[in-house]
């Protein structure tokens, strides 16, 4: 029997994770990470109070202790500051990946260990396996439609050793069935699509509250002005919707190709394979994190350049200072500086890095 702190978000996945651990006989306590209370009146739904009530109700049903852990200060310092700085620099950061490394398996894990817990469990769709040498690896979740190993790409071995993913072997429909079996009120609750532990807030609305508009020109690759934008931080590479520039060409939509911070220009072009700067095979990633054994030699592996992407084969070549060159076997659409690239050997997560240079 282990003493486990379960990070309960108020959703069905973490609720069932707690129920399964309780059923297995572990000594568990539920904890809600209070990261944000919408004190800036962010536009959109930020249901933190409802989430706390839902998580607390599940804990009561399971007859386990429950606590709210206030991590608002740390969340601002480690996730929100990283998020805003990235967008201000013209890149596209990933707050969910950083939240896992810095908060759930960073600040919350440290809190748990000080409180006498041995592990932190979450409702991630990922699997943890033990190796003969005493180390641990993360595998993709059994449900490939819900696999969330991508969001764990920056975890270190010491964090993985203390992590538990109780629902990683289950398909989502079975998780909901189990929630109903255990009589949990979250059984039919809709999955959150918002920013990590903030709520269902549109990213553009969130950014608007913290980064002032900086209007500039929207131009094509030839430099012709096609419109105006409110601020480069409101766009992502590969974006099609919301550009608000009609293409006037049948069956051809514009897509964001580049954000030129120096001139404050948004570069767009037609969304087709031959359009320059839309597809690329070569790139450089930095700040590489290794889940277990290091990648210290040229190697043929796979990667997910974004969440929901299928694993893509590539040649990995380590460089100095925690960087590596990646050469995808097939060109990839809209690789974006600042985004996370998760590295794999089959289902096994090797680690990840941050896109810093895209070579066209």
Residue frames relative to the residue before (quaternion, step in Angstrom):
aa qw qx qy qz dx dy dz
X 1.0000 0.0000 0.0000 0.0000 0.00 0.00 0.00
X 0.1575 -0.7961 0.5809 0.0624 3.56 -0.87 0.99
X 0.3921 -0.6746 0.5679 0.2621 3.55 -1.26 0.47
X 0.0074 -0.8491 0.5191 -0.0974 3.54 -0.35 1.31
X 0.2342 -0.7232 0.6324 0.1488 3.55 -1.08 0.84
X 0.1728 -0.7967 0.5743 0.0744 3.58 -0.67 1.11
X 0.3268 -0.7295 0.5700 0.1899 3.58 -0.74 1.10
X 0.0443 -0.8272 0.5591 -0.0357 3.58 -0.29 1.29
X 0.2331 -0.8168 0.5204 0.0876 3.54 -0.53 1.24
X 0.5499 -0.5772 0.4174 0.4361 3.56 1.24 -0.35
X 0.5985 0.5566 -0.3516 0.4565 3.58 1.32 0.12
X 0.6901 -0.5087 0.3305 0.3946 3.54 -1.30 0.25
X 0.6416 0.5619 -0.3419 0.3945 3.62 0.95 -0.81
X 0.7144 0.4176 -0.2639 0.4957 3.60 0.79 -0.95
X 0.5763 0.5767 -0.3754 0.4409 3.59 1.15 -0.53
X 0.6928 0.4542 -0.2725 0.4894 3.58 0.88 -0.93
X 0.5788 0.5682 -0.3749 0.4489 3.59 1.09 -0.65
X 0.6666 0.4914 -0.2950 0.4767 3.57 0.94 -0.89
X 0.6565 0.5271 -0.3096 0.4419 3.58 0.93 -0.90
X 0.6649 0.5067 -0.3041 0.4569 3.58 0.94 -0.87
X 0.6604 0.4980 -0.3102 0.4687 3.59 0.96 -0.82
X 0.6257 0.5165 -0.3335 0.4801 3.57 1.07 -0.73
X 0.6513 0.5242 -0.3097 0.4529 3.58 0.96 -0.87
X 0.6697 0.4984 -0.2890 0.4686 3.58 1.13 -0.69
X 0.5852 -0.6367 0.3419 0.3677 3.56 1.27 -0.02
X 0.4514 0.6971 -0.4532 0.3240 3.59 1.22 0.22
X 0.4610 -0.6310 0.5488 0.2968 3.54 -1.31 0.43
X 0.0819 0.8454 -0.5181 0.1013 3.59 -0.09 1.25
X 0.1281 -0.7393 0.6573 0.0708 3.48 -1.35 0.57
X 0.3309 -0.7386 0.5519 0.2009 3.56 -0.96 0.84
X 0.0393 -0.8009 0.5975 0.0054 3.56 -1.08 0.73
X 0.2061 -0.7493 0.6167 0.1257 3.56 -0.94 0.91
X 0.3175 -0.7365 0.5686 0.1827 3.56 -0.83 1.03
X 0.1578 -0.7880 0.5907 0.0724 3.56 -0.45 1.21
X 0.0190 -0.8456 0.5307 -0.0545 3.54 -0.07 1.37
X 0.8177 0.0784 0.0539 0.5678 3.54 1.07 -0.76
X 0.0689 -0.8106 0.5792 0.0522 3.60 -0.93 0.77
X 0.5416 -0.6682 0.3870 0.3322 3.57 1.20 0.57
X 0.2237 0.8239 -0.5004 0.1440 3.57 1.08 0.67
X 0.6532 0.4837 -0.3239 0.4841 3.59 1.23 -0.29
X 0.4185 -0.7229 0.4479 0.3189 3.57 1.32 0.12
X 0.0377 0.8163 -0.5683 0.0965 3.53 0.82 1.08
X 0.4826 -0.6522 0.4966 0.3084 3.57 -0.96 0.85
X 0.6824 0.4651 -0.3535 0.4393 3.56 -0.92 0.88
X 0.6209 -0.5634 0.4122 0.3566 3.53 -1.32 0.10
X 0.0281 0.7888 -0.6107 0.0634 3.57 -0.63 1.15
X 0.0078 -0.8939 0.4478 -0.0213 3.57 0.54 1.22
X 0.0812 0.8454 -0.5253 0.0529 3.61 0.88 0.87
X 0.6497 0.5249 -0.3295 0.4403 3.59 0.96 -0.81
X 0.6509 0.5022 -0.3081 0.4788 3.58 1.00 -0.84
X 0.6408 0.5303 -0.3251 0.4499 3.58 1.00 -0.82
X 0.6341 0.5132 -0.3298 0.4752 3.59 1.00 -0.78
X 0.6578 0.5084 -0.3123 0.4596 3.57 0.92 -0.89
X 0.6602 0.5072 -0.3101 0.4592 3.60 0.96 -0.84
X 0.6637 0.4953 -0.3016 0.4725 3.57 0.95 -0.90
X 0.6480 0.5218 -0.3085 0.4612 3.58 1.00 -0.85
X 0.6450 0.5230 -0.3160 0.4589 3.58 1.03 -0.81
X 0.6314 0.5169 -0.3266 0.4770 3.59 1.04 -0.76
X 0.6473 0.5164 -0.3180 0.4618 3.58 0.93 -0.88
X 0.6469 0.5133 -0.3197 0.4647 3.57 0.98 -0.82
X 0.6401 0.5257 -0.3196 0.4602 3.58 1.00 -0.85
X 0.7151 0.4312 -0.2371 0.4964 3.58 1.03 -0.85
X 0.3400 -0.7649 0.4736 0.2740 3.56 1.34 -0.20
X 0.4620 0.6296 -0.4806 0.3990 3.52 0.82 1.11
X 0.5816 -0.5669 0.4321 0.3920 3.61 -1.14 0.47
X 0.0941 -0.7861 0.6098 0.0384 3.57 -1.17 0.60
X 0.0078 0.7975 -0.6026 0.0273 3.53 -1.04 0.82
X 0.3187 -0.6971 0.6031 0.2209 3.54 -1.26 0.47
X 0.1612 -0.7962 0.5801 0.0593 3.57 -0.68 1.12
X 0.2813 -0.7872 0.5316 0.1363 3.56 -0.51 1.21
X 0.0675 0.8081 -0.5764 0.1013 3.57 -0.42 1.28
X 0.2358 0.8269 -0.4872 0.1527 3.56 1.22 0.46
X 0.6516 0.5187 -0.3209 0.4511 3.59 0.93 -0.86
X 0.6898 0.4781 -0.2770 0.4678 3.57 0.87 -0.97
X 0.6321 0.5421 -0.3324 0.4428 3.57 1.04 -0.76
X 0.6360 0.5158 -0.3222 0.4751 3.57 1.02 -0.80
X 0.7001 0.4891 -0.2731 0.4428 3.56 0.89 -0.97
X 0.8001 0.3646 -0.1517 0.4514 3.57 0.85 -0.99
X 0.7830 0.2969 -0.1654 0.5209 3.60 1.08 -0.59
X 0.7128 0.4465 -0.2772 0.4645 3.59 0.69 -1.05
X 0.6553 0.5062 -0.3249 0.4569 3.61 0.90 -0.84
X 0.6333 0.5239 -0.3119 0.4766 3.58 1.04 -0.84
X 0.6555 0.5266 -0.3027 0.4488 3.56 0.95 -0.92
X 0.7156 0.4532 -0.2624 0.4622 3.59 0.75 -1.05
X 0.6330 0.5312 -0.3362 0.4519 3.60 0.98 -0.80
X 0.6455 0.5320 -0.3199 0.4449 3.58 0.98 -0.82
X 0.6946 0.4653 -0.2849 0.4688 3.56 0.81 -0.94
X 0.6328 0.5247 -0.3348 0.4606 3.60 1.05 -0.68
X 0.6774 0.4740 -0.2823 0.4866 3.59 1.17 -0.59
X 0.5652 -0.6327 0.3695 0.3792 3.58 1.27 -0.06
X 0.5983 0.5359 -0.3834 0.4558 3.61 1.24 0.24
X 0.4244 -0.6974 0.5212 0.2487 3.59 -1.31 0.12
X 0.1541 -0.8237 0.5409 0.0721 3.61 -0.05 1.26
X 0.3226 -0.7299 0.5655 0.2080 3.58 -1.29 0.26
X 0.2467 -0.8186 0.4988 0.1421 3.62 -0.09 1.25
X 0.6205 0.5657 -0.3597 0.4070 3.62 1.05 -0.64
X 0.6487 0.4920 -0.3190 0.4851 3.60 0.97 -0.80
X 0.6786 0.4852 -0.2969 0.4647 3.57 0.91 -0.88
X 0.6024 0.5610 -0.3555 0.4427 3.59 1.08 -0.67
X 0.6537 0.5119 -0.3199 0.4564 3.59 0.97 -0.79
X 0.7058 0.4578 -0.2743 0.4659 3.59 0.87 -0.92
X 0.7787 0.3867 -0.1873 0.4572 3.55 0.79 -1.03
X 0.7839 0.3465 -0.1704 0.4862 3.59 1.01 -0.76
X 0.7574 0.3814 -0.2465 0.4692 3.62 0.34 -1.16
X 0.8048 0.1968 -0.0944 0.5520 3.57 0.82 -1.00
X 0.5872 0.5016 -0.3780 0.5106 3.53 1.26 0.59
X 0.8202 0.2206 -0.0996 0.5184 3.56 -0.10 -1.32
X 0.6879 0.4720 -0.3002 0.4624 3.62 0.82 -0.94
X 0.6400 0.5180 -0.3319 0.4603 3.61 0.97 -0.78
X 0.6459 0.5092 -0.3245 0.4672 3.59 0.94 -0.82
X 0.6210 0.5351 -0.3204 0.4747 3.56 1.07 -0.81
X 0.6630 0.5201 -0.2996 0.4474 3.56 0.91 -0.98
X 0.6672 0.5039 -0.3063 0.4550 3.59 0.87 -0.90
X 0.6534 0.5068 -0.3125 0.4675 3.59 1.00 -0.79
X 0.6885 0.4687 -0.2654 0.4856 3.55 1.19 -0.66
X 0.6262 -0.5920 0.3244 0.3900 3.59 1.25 0.14
X 0.4942 0.6370 -0.4447 0.3901 3.58 1.25 0.20
X 0.4148 -0.7184 0.5097 0.2283 3.56 -1.19 0.60
X 0.8067 0.1115 -0.0188 0.5800 3.58 1.11 -0.71
X 0.2377 -0.6882 0.6528 0.2092 3.49 -1.43 0.26
X 0.1467 -0.7947 0.5864 0.0553 3.57 -0.80 1.05
X 0.0844 -0.7855 0.6119 0.0362 3.56 -1.12 0.72
X 0.5373 -0.6315 0.4599 0.3179 3.56 -1.33 0.14
X 0.2737 0.7805 -0.5185 0.2170 3.58 1.09 0.63
X 0.3728 -0.6748 0.5879 0.2450 3.55 -1.20 0.67
X 0.4463 0.6126 -0.5095 0.4073 3.54 0.20 1.39
X 0.2985 -0.7579 0.5561 0.1651 3.56 -1.22 0.49
X 0.2199 -0.7536 0.6076 0.1205 3.55 -1.08 0.80
X 0.0482 -0.8017 0.5958 0.0003 3.57 -0.85 0.99
X 0.3819 -0.7156 0.5446 0.2130 3.54 -1.15 0.76
X 0.2818 -0.7510 0.5772 0.1529 3.57 -1.07 0.80
X 0.6633 -0.5289 0.3618 0.3865 3.58 -1.25 0.44
X 0.6933 0.4795 -0.2840 0.4570 3.60 1.12 -0.59
X 0.6237 -0.5766 0.3322 0.4101 3.57 1.26 0.18
X 0.5758 0.5608 -0.3869 0.4520 3.58 1.28 0.02
X 0.3246 -0.7402 0.5594 0.1837 3.54 -1.32 0.18
X 0.1616 -0.7642 0.6159 0.1026 3.54 -1.22 0.59
X 0.3356 -0.6922 0.5972 0.2270 3.51 -1.34 0.38
X 0.1391 -0.7660 0.6235 0.0718 3.54 -0.99 0.93
X 0.6361 -0.4931 0.4158 0.4234 3.54 -1.25 0.35
X 0.5718 -0.5738 0.4568 0.3677 3.56 -1.20 0.49
X 0.6006 -0.5821 0.4072 0.3668 3.57 -1.14 0.61
X 0.6826 0.4099 -0.2662 0.5433 3.58 1.12 -0.68
X 0.2881 -0.8093 0.4876 0.1559 3.58 -0.15 1.28
X 0.6147 0.5487 -0.3526 0.4435 3.59 1.15 -0.46
X 0.7635 0.3353 -0.1770 0.5229 3.58 1.21 -0.49
X 0.3261 0.7874 -0.4797 0.2088 3.60 1.29 -0.08
X 0.0834 -0.8180 0.5690 0.0057 3.58 -0.83 1.05
X 0.2788 0.7794 -0.5173 0.2171 3.59 1.19 0.44
X 0.5367 0.6346 -0.3948 0.3916 3.60 1.13 -0.62
X 0.7058 0.4812 -0.2648 0.4474 3.58 0.94 -0.93
X 0.6678 0.4684 -0.2928 0.4989 3.58 1.31 -0.11
X 0.3500 0.8099 -0.4285 0.1947 3.57 1.35 0.09
X 0.7383 0.4116 -0.2402 0.4773 3.61 1.08 -0.52
X 0.4237 0.7003 -0.4769 0.3204 3.60 1.23 0.25
X 0.3614 -0.7125 0.5653 0.2052 3.54 -1.17 0.74
X 0.6894 -0.4899 0.3340 0.4161 3.58 -1.26 0.35
X 0.6548 0.5136 -0.3340 0.4426 3.63 0.93 -0.78
X 0.6450 0.4958 -0.3212 0.4847 3.59 1.14 -0.57
X 0.6449 0.5291 -0.3159 0.4521 3.58 0.97 -0.89
X 0.6224 0.5691 -0.3375 0.4182 3.58 1.01 -0.82
X 0.7472 0.3803 -0.1982 0.5077 3.58 1.12 -0.69
X 0.5823 0.5954 -0.3571 0.4230 3.61 1.29 0.11
X 0.0856 -0.7678 0.6323 0.0582 3.55 -1.19 0.64
X 0.1067 -0.7825 0.6128 0.0259 3.56 -1.04 0.89
X 0.1633 -0.8710 0.4543 0.0915 3.60 0.41 1.22
X 0.7452 0.3944 -0.2404 0.4810 3.65 1.06 -0.54
X 0.3645 0.7895 -0.4454 0.2130 3.59 1.27 0.08
X 0.6946 0.4590 -0.2704 0.4835 3.59 1.17 -0.52
X 0.6577 0.5494 -0.2892 0.4265 3.58 1.27 -0.13
X 0.4224 -0.6485 0.5559 0.3034 3.58 -1.17 0.54
X 0.6572 -0.5462 0.3449 0.3882 3.59 -1.10 0.62
X 0.6502 0.5124 -0.3542 0.4349 3.67 0.81 -0.78
X 0.6399 0.5154 -0.3261 0.4676 3.59 1.08 -0.70
X 0.6020 0.5481 -0.3577 0.4574 3.59 1.08 -0.67
X 0.6744 0.4741 -0.2990 0.4807 3.58 0.91 -0.86
X 0.6228 0.5315 -0.3443 0.4594 3.59 1.03 -0.72
X 0.6595 0.5015 -0.3033 0.4706 3.57 0.98 -0.83
X 0.6138 0.5429 -0.3477 0.4557 3.58 1.03 -0.75
X 0.6532 0.4979 -0.3016 0.4843 3.56 1.03 -0.81
X 0.6337 0.5404 -0.3174 0.4535 3.59 1.01 -0.85
X 0.7136 0.4343 -0.2477 0.4908 3.57 0.97 -0.88
X 0.4518 -0.7152 0.4287 0.3171 3.59 1.29 -0.13
X 0.3502 0.7609 -0.4738 0.2717 3.56 1.12 0.67
X 0.4992 -0.6956 0.4395 0.2718 3.56 -0.89 0.93
X 0.6406 0.5351 -0.3223 0.4466 3.59 1.23 -0.31
X 0.3505 0.7896 -0.4609 0.2030 3.61 1.29 -0.03
X 0.7914 0.2560 -0.1326 0.5391 3.61 0.98 -0.78
X 0.3922 0.7325 -0.4799 0.2817 3.60 1.23 0.20
X 0.5003 -0.6686 0.4713 0.2837 3.56 -0.94 0.95
X 0.5122 -0.6391 0.4785 0.3166 3.58 -1.07 0.77
X 0.4514 -0.6760 0.5142 0.2736 3.55 -1.06 0.79
X 0.1657 -0.7842 0.5922 0.0827 3.55 -1.06 0.83
X 0.5029 0.7020 -0.3906 0.3189 3.57 1.24 0.17
X 0.7216 -0.3813 0.3350 0.4709 3.51 -1.36 -0.34
X 0.6783 -0.5417 0.3199 0.3796 3.57 -1.02 0.85
X 0.8639 -0.0990 0.0143 0.4936 3.54 -0.65 1.22
X 0.5513 0.5426 -0.4493 0.4470 3.61 1.05 0.66
X 0.5472 -0.6011 0.4128 0.4109 3.56 0.87 -0.92
X 0.6868 -0.4952 0.3463 0.4038 3.51 -1.32 -0.05
X 0.2281 0.7551 -0.5600 0.2535 3.51 0.45 1.33
X 0.4430 -0.6750 0.5159 0.2864 3.59 -0.85 0.92
X 0.5432 -0.6428 0.4279 0.3297 3.56 -0.89 0.92
X 0.6456 0.5267 -0.3328 0.4416 3.60 0.93 -0.83
X 0.6476 0.5029 -0.3233 0.4725 3.61 1.02 -0.74
X 0.6339 0.5316 -0.3219 0.4603 3.56 1.02 -0.83
X 0.6927 0.4869 -0.2832 0.4504 3.57 0.84 -0.99
X 0.6145 0.5785 -0.3452 0.4106 3.56 1.04 -0.80
X 0.6565 0.5303 -0.3078 0.4394 3.58 1.10 -0.67
X 0.7775 0.3490 -0.1655 0.4962 3.59 1.17 -0.51
X 0.7589 0.2835 -0.1705 0.5610 3.59 1.12 -0.57
X 0.3782 -0.7483 0.4907 0.2372 3.63 -0.55 1.08
X 0.5881 -0.5690 0.4399 0.3700 3.55 -1.18 0.59
X 0.0291 -0.7652 0.6430 0.0104 3.53 -1.13 0.75
X 0.1910 -0.8397 0.4981 0.1018 3.59 0.29 1.27
X 0.0767 0.7792 -0.6187 0.0645 3.52 -1.19 0.67
X 0.6489 -0.5438 0.3780 0.3746 3.54 -1.31 -0.03
X 0.2743 -0.6821 0.6497 0.1933 3.49 -1.31 0.59
X 0.0220 0.8211 -0.5661 0.0696 3.58 -0.60 1.14
X 0.4552 -0.6470 0.5227 0.3176 3.56 -1.26 0.32
X 0.7404 -0.4250 0.2801 0.4390 3.58 -1.27 0.03
X 0.6618 0.4851 -0.3025 0.4849 3.57 1.22 -0.40
X 0.5790 -0.6225 0.3573 0.3869 3.58 1.29 0.02
X 0.4757 0.6749 -0.4428 0.3494 3.59 1.24 0.07
X 0.4230 -0.7084 0.5088 0.2457 3.56 -0.87 0.97
X 0.1107 -0.8131 0.5710 0.0236 3.56 -0.82 1.06
X 0.7948 -0.1226 0.1024 0.5854 3.58 1.21 -0.32
X 0.4221 -0.6740 0.5362 0.2829 3.55 -1.29 -0.34
X 0.2318 -0.7621 0.5890 0.1358 3.57 -1.17 0.65
X 0.5363 -0.6394 0.4553 0.3102 3.58 -1.26 0.41
X 0.7601 -0.2155 0.1788 0.5864 3.56 1.18 -0.58
X 0.5330 -0.6627 0.4218 0.3144 3.58 -0.88 0.91
X 0.5992 0.5972 -0.3589 0.3943 3.59 1.12 -0.60
X 0.6493 0.5347 -0.3113 0.4423 3.59 1.22 -0.35
X 0.7004 0.4244 -0.2543 0.5145 3.60 1.29 0.06
X 0.1704 -0.7572 0.6204 0.1127 3.54 -1.27 0.52
X 0.5827 -0.5816 0.4290 0.3716 3.56 -1.14 0.59
X 0.7710 0.3080 -0.2519 0.4973 3.55 -0.94 0.92
X 0.4742 0.6888 -0.4299 0.3403 3.59 1.28 -0.12
X 0.1955 -0.7856 0.5795 0.0937 3.56 -1.00 0.89
X 0.7425 0.3985 -0.2179 0.4924 3.56 0.89 -0.93
X 0.7985 0.3524 -0.2347 0.4279 3.52 -1.19 0.58
X 0.4564 0.6786 -0.4620 0.3433 3.60 1.22 0.16
X 0.2004 -0.8380 0.4788 0.1686 3.55 1.22 -0.68
X 0.5556 0.5100 -0.4415 0.4860 3.52 0.99 0.95
X 0.3122 -0.7667 0.5252 0.1973 3.62 -0.44 1.12
X 0.4141 -0.7275 0.4864 0.2505 3.59 -0.91 0.85
X 0.2199 -0.8054 0.5153 0.1935 3.57 1.18 -0.57
X 0.6162 0.4805 -0.3542 0.5138 3.56 1.22 0.54
X 0.4814 -0.6965 0.4416 0.2968 3.61 -0.63 1.07
X 0.8684 0.0670 -0.0815 0.4845 3.55 -1.04 0.94
X 0.6249 0.4929 -0.3518 0.4928 3.58 1.18 0.54
X 0.0965 -0.7974 0.5950 0.0302 3.56 -0.69 1.10
X 0.4677 -0.6502 0.5159 0.3040 3.55 -1.18 0.58
X 0.1025 -0.7720 0.6256 0.0466 3.54 -1.22 0.59
X 0.4997 -0.6418 0.4873 0.3177 3.59 -1.13 0.64
X 0.1774 -0.8130 0.5521 0.0532 3.57 -0.76 1.12
X 0.8127 -0.0450 0.0940 0.5733 3.57 0.99 -0.79
X 0.1919 -0.7333 0.6367 0.1415 3.53 -1.26 0.57
X 0.1401 -0.8126 0.5638 0.0465 3.59 -0.30 1.27
X 0.2628 -0.8114 0.5060 0.1289 3.53 -0.07 1.34
X 0.6260 0.5755 -0.3448 0.3975 3.60 0.95 -0.84
X 0.7852 0.2635 -0.1384 0.5429 3.60 1.00 -0.80
X 0.3780 -0.7485 0.4575 0.2961 3.58 1.34 -0.01
X 0.4447 0.6798 -0.4578 0.3612 3.56 0.99 0.90
X 0.2642 -0.7241 0.6165 0.1610 3.53 -1.15 0.77
X 0.1909 -0.8037 0.5576 0.0810 3.57 -0.59 1.18
X 0.0169 -0.8051 0.5925 -0.0229 3.56 -0.80 1.04
X 0.0068 -0.7764 0.6302 0.0019 3.56 -1.29 0.40
X 0.6665 -0.4934 0.3611 0.4266 3.56 -1.26 0.06
X 0.4537 -0.6995 0.4951 0.2443 3.54 -1.07 0.84
X 0.4255 0.6560 -0.5146 0.3518 3.53 0.13 1.35
X 0.6865 -0.5541 0.2869 0.3734 3.59 -1.08 0.74
X 0.7171 0.4641 -0.2750 0.4413 3.60 0.96 -0.76
X 0.4744 0.6790 -0.4469 0.3379 3.61 1.23 -0.10
X 0.4676 -0.6889 0.4708 0.2916 3.63 -0.71 1.01
X 0.8409 0.2256 -0.1961 0.4511 3.55 -1.22 0.74
X 0.5602 0.5882 -0.4119 0.4129 3.61 1.21 0.18
X 0.7809 0.1903 -0.0994 0.5867 3.59 1.01 -0.82
X 0.0355 0.7878 -0.6139 0.0348 3.56 -1.12 0.73
X 0.3027 -0.7550 0.5568 0.1682 3.55 -1.17 0.64
X 0.7619 0.3372 -0.1790 0.5233 3.59 1.14 -0.62
X 0.1233 0.7791 -0.6074 0.0938 3.53 -1.09 0.74
X 0.3079 -0.7065 0.5987 0.2181 3.53 -1.36 0.14
X 0.1234 -0.7623 0.6296 0.0858 3.56 -1.01 0.84
X 0.1684 -0.7868 0.5885 0.0795 3.56 -1.16 0.61
X 0.7768 0.3224 -0.2600 0.4744 3.56 -1.38 0.06
X 0.1256 0.8378 -0.5198 0.1106 3.56 1.01 0.88
X 0.1493 -0.7632 0.6259 0.0595 3.53 -1.00 0.96
X 0.2290 -0.7826 0.5675 0.1140 3.58 -0.88 0.95
X 0.4244 -0.7150 0.4976 0.2470 3.56 -0.77 1.04
X 0.7972 0.0187 0.0212 0.6031 3.58 1.05 -0.74
X 0.8247 0.0285 0.0139 0.5647 3.58 -0.27 -1.21
X 0.5137 -0.6794 0.4363 0.2901 3.56 -1.01 0.81
X 0.3748 -0.6678 0.5900 0.2559 3.52 -1.27 0.52
X 0.1050 0.8513 -0.4998 0.1197 3.58 0.01 1.28
X 0.7356 0.3104 -0.2259 0.5582 3.58 1.24 0.37
X 0.6521 -0.4833 0.3988 0.4268 3.54 -1.28 0.36
X 0.1113 0.8151 -0.5501 0.1436 3.56 -0.80 0.99
X 0.3735 -0.6868 0.5744 0.2427 3.54 -1.18 0.63
X 0.1188 0.7873 -0.5908 0.1307 3.59 -0.53 1.19
X 0.4207 -0.6604 0.5364 0.3149 3.57 -1.26 -0.41
X 0.0983 -0.7948 0.5961 0.0578 3.55 -1.27 0.29
X 0.2590 -0.6901 0.6448 0.2021 3.50 -1.35 0.43
X 0.2746 -0.7994 0.5107 0.1569 3.61 -0.39 1.18
X 0.7753 0.0379 -0.0405 0.6291 3.59 1.31 -0.16
X 0.6191 -0.5165 0.4167 0.4199 3.55 -1.25 0.31
X 0.7822 0.2859 -0.2685 0.4841 3.56 -1.13 0.80
X 0.5486 0.5888 -0.4211 0.4185 3.62 1.17 -0.13
X 0.4705 -0.6275 0.5304 0.3217 3.55 -1.17 0.58
X 0.5942 -0.5498 0.4277 0.4022 3.60 -1.17 0.45
X 0.1726 -0.7946 0.5801 0.0479 3.53 -0.91 1.03
X 0.4184 -0.7116 0.4964 0.2687 3.64 -0.80 0.92
X 0.0777 0.7962 -0.5942 0.0828 3.57 -1.06 0.77
X 0.4125 -0.6456 0.5717 0.2935 3.51 -1.40 0.16
X 0.1954 -0.7870 0.5812 0.0689 3.55 -0.73 1.15
X 0.0042 -0.7936 0.6072 -0.0379 3.58 -0.81 1.06
X 0.3166 -0.7754 0.5089 0.1986 3.63 -0.38 1.16
X 0.1598 -0.7537 0.6326 0.0790 3.54 -1.15 0.78
X 0.6789 -0.4825 0.3521 0.4269 3.58 -1.26 -0.03
X 0.8414 0.2701 -0.1658 0.4378 3.54 -1.40 0.23
X 0.7060 -0.5061 0.2770 0.4106 3.58 0.85 0.96
X 0.5531 0.5882 -0.3995 0.4342 3.56 1.17 0.59
X 0.0657 -0.7838 0.6145 0.0613 3.54 -1.30 0.24
X 0.3655 -0.6859 0.5844 0.2334 3.53 -1.25 0.56
X 0.1287 -0.7794 0.6106 0.0554 3.55 -0.94 0.94
X 0.0559 -0.7742 0.6299 0.0254 3.56 -0.96 0.89
X 0.2462 -0.7921 0.5467 0.1146 3.54 -0.22 1.33
X 0.4938 -0.6697 0.4671 0.2991 3.57 -1.00 0.80
X 0.7562 0.1915 -0.1291 0.6122 3.57 1.24 -0.49
X 0.5526 -0.6198 0.4272 0.3578 3.63 -0.93 0.81
X 0.2485 -0.7767 0.5680 0.1111 3.56 -1.04 0.86
X 0.4407 -0.7164 0.4866 0.2361 3.55 -1.01 0.86
X 0.8922 -0.0107 0.0002 0.4516 3.53 -1.11 0.90
X 0.0858 0.7689 -0.6183 0.1387 3.56 0.62 1.14
X 0.1450 -0.8510 0.5047 0.0090 3.57 -0.68 1.10
X 0.4511 -0.6712 0.5151 0.2840 3.61 -0.76 1.00
X 0.7381 0.3695 -0.2976 0.4797 3.54 -0.94 0.95
X 0.6334 0.5279 -0.3323 0.4580 3.56 1.15 -0.55
X 0.5052 -0.6544 0.4828 0.2887 3.56 -1.28 0.44
X 0.1533 -0.7396 0.6477 0.0995 3.55 -1.10 0.79
X 0.1892 -0.7924 0.5739 0.0838 3.58 -0.57 1.20
X 0.2549 -0.7985 0.5373 0.0938 3.57 -0.84 1.05
X 0.0706 -0.8270 0.5571 -0.0263 3.57 -0.91 0.97
X 0.1484 -0.6806 0.6994 0.1601 3.45 -1.48 0.33
X 0.7665 -0.1493 0.0460 0.6230 3.56 0.12 1.29
X 0.8076 -0.1966 0.1682 0.5300 3.58 -0.81 -0.99
X 0.5946 0.6108 -0.3505 0.3880 3.58 1.22 -0.36
X 0.3495 -0.7346 0.5505 0.1875 3.56 -0.81 1.07
X 0.2424 -0.7950 0.5445 0.1129 3.57 -0.68 1.13
X 0.6881 -0.3822 0.2943 0.5421 3.55 1.15 -0.60
X 0.2571 -0.7703 0.5572 0.1732 3.54 -1.12 -0.60
X 0.1307 -0.7730 0.6146 0.0875 3.51 -1.34 0.12
X 0.4981 -0.6450 0.4998 0.2933 3.53 -1.33 0.07
X 0.4571 -0.6675 0.5121 0.2886 3.59 -0.86 0.95
X 0.0357 -0.8178 0.5743 0.0036 3.58 -0.76 1.02
X 0.7976 0.0808 -0.0377 0.5966 3.60 1.14 -0.54
X 0.1330 -0.7650 0.6274 0.0584 3.54 -0.90 1.01
X 0.1987 -0.8039 0.5555 0.0751 3.57 -0.73 1.10
X 0.1539 -0.8172 0.5533 0.0482 3.57 -0.55 1.21
